[in-house]
């Protein structure tokens, strides 16, 4: 794999890749465990994730960061560039401020850590390693405000994100909260 490696939690290593083919199987493997309680819902099925992943992997600026322990993937984050007029912004209501949408931004599309590794700081380290590779001034993400009884939304706020609107990316998707922050705080 290309990129850098560094220690995260004990026995964990961070790897970065811009090549979806290199990391696709590991992303799907972790996703299936992270989203296991939701896999019965159409938007969360592994096949639906695979379709989204393939689309995102073919978009400009795709970048993935994965954490490994003993050679096995334990967490990931990935995203890509969005530009002015992107459907990401078109689906956001109310219309986001022009300062966010006039140029390129990085859209964090997915982040997940296996349950056994939650609470170790791994998610934050993966997130920060991904943003360290980016030049765009802003990073945005969408979160289900009900996830983890609101704890996931609160976590992103603690990481510096602020709410700017809502979006429903597909008919099968719940309404999500759109959040944004400066890429490098």
N, C-alpha and C positions, 0 to 999 in steps of 0.2 A: 504494500500500500504506500501511496505517496504521503507526504506530510510529516508531521512531527509526532513524537511520542513523549509523554510525561506521566509521572505518577499522579494518581488522583487519590482514591481511597486505597488502603493497604491491598496490594496485589492487583490493582487496576491500572490499566494503561489507556491513554487517549490516542486515537488514530483519526486522521482527517483524510477525506477523499472527495474528489470532484467527479469520480467515475461511478455512476450508479451500478453498473455491472459488477464492480468489485465488492459492493456492500449490500446489494439488494437482498440476498438470502438472509444475512444477519439482521437487517432492518426488519424484515418480515417475521423472523424468529422472535425477536424481542417484542415487537408490536403484539403478536398473538398472546404473549403472556401478560403484557401490560394492560391490554384491553380485554382480557378474558371475560370479565363480568358483563361486557357490552357486546360481545361478538354475535349475539342473537339479533341485534338491531341492524337493519340494512346498511346504514351509513358506516357502521363499525366492523362489518364483516371483513375477514382477511382479504377476500377477493376485491372488495371495494377499496381497501387500503392499497392493495397492489396496483389497481388501476390509477389511483391518485398518485402513488409513488412514481409510476412509469411516466405519467404526464409531467409531474414536477421535475423528475430527473432529466427530462428533455428540454426544460426551460433554461433561459439564460442565468448564469451564475450559480447553478446548482452546487451545493456544498453539503457534505454530511460529516458529522463527527460522531464516532462511536467509542464507547468505553468497553474494555475487555478485562476480564479476570480469568487467569489460568487458561487463556486462549479462547474463552467463550464470551460472546457479546452480552453485556449487562445493561447497556443504555445507549441512547442515541438522540441526536437532534439533527434536523436537516432543514434546508430552505433554499430559496432562490431569489433572484432580483425581480422586483416589480417596478414598472415605470408609470409615468403619467398616462392616464387612460386605461390602465390595466383593469381587467374585470374584477380583481380583488378590490380596487377602490370603487368601481362602479356599483358593486353590491353592498358597499358600506353606507349605512344611513345613521345620522345625517352625513352629508358629503363632508369628508375630512378637510381640514384646513389645507390651503394650497402649499404652505411650507412643507407639508409631508408628501404631497402628491405631485408637485411640479417637477421633481427630479427622480432619480432612482432611490429605492429603499430596499432593504432586505426583508423578505417575508419568512419568518420562522414558521414552517409549515407543521412540524411535528417535533415533539420531545417526549421521551419516555424512559423510565428506568424500572428494571425488574423489581418486584416488591421486596425481595431480600436485600436490595441495595438502597432502598429509600431511606432517607434520614442520614445518609453518610456524606452528603455534600456532592455526590456524583452528578446529580442533575445540574447543579449550578456550575460545576467544573466543565461539563459538556457544553452547556450554554455559553459560558464565557470563552471556551476554546473556539467555538464556532464564530462568535462575534469578533474574536481576535483576527480572523482571516478576512474580515469585511472592510471595505472602504466606504460603503454607503453611509450617509449621515444618520439615517434612522432605521430602526428595526421594528417591525410590527408583527403581531400574532393575533390569533383568534382563540378564545377560550370559552368553553361551556361554563358559565358562571356557577352552575350547580355541581360541577365536578368536585368530588371529595367534600361535599357539603360546603362548597365555597372556598375550601382551603387552597385549591390550585390558583384560583383568581387572586386570593390574598398573597400567595407566594410570588406571583408575577408583579404585584404591586410592590412587594418588598424588594424586588429586583429592579425597581425603578420605572416600571411600565405604568401608563395611565390609560384609562378608558377614553375612547374617542367616538364610539358608535357601536352599531350592531350589524350583523350580517347573517344571512342564511345561504351558505355556499351552494346547497343543492336542496331539492325538495325533501330528501331523506334526512338532511342534517337538522339538528336543533338550531335555534337561533343562538348565535355566538356573540360574545362581547369582543369588539376589536380594540386592541391595546397597542400603544406605541411608546418608544423611548429613544433617546439618542443612542446610537450604536456603541459609542465609547463614552462611558460616564467618567 
